[in-house]
Amino acid sequence: NISVVRSWSEVINKGEEIVLYGAGDVGDIYYRQIVTTGYCIIKAWIAKTAWLEYSSIVKSPEELAKYKHERIVIAALYSETADSIIKDLKDMGVNEERIVWRTPWINGAGVLCDT
């Protein structure tokens, strides 16, 4: 059952500490939106690879062990990508209840989520 994210409040509580997973186009937009709005707190940004401009702040998946309680928001456009990340996370021992992914909503301005 696929649901679409139209607002951060649908998936994350205001002020909640999260781990953002994914540093591609969706991750870039999610990161900028969260930092700009201050809706929630990014404790870590995790990805297997990252754009050069973010390489100093994006951590490798091995760093997830330091974040045992925060929910993990997956920044992926396609369900196949999200499913692969979810499998990797579960293989690393992450409880599925901590994992959050919804299909991003793209409006005319290219915004994926509105607060």
Secondary structure, DSSP 8 states (H G I E B T S, - for coil): ---EESBGGGTS-TT-EEEEE--SHHHHHHHHHHHHH--SEEEEEE-SS--GGGTTTEE-GGGGGG-SSSEEEE--SSHHHHHHHHHHHHHTT--GGGEE--EE---TT--S-B-
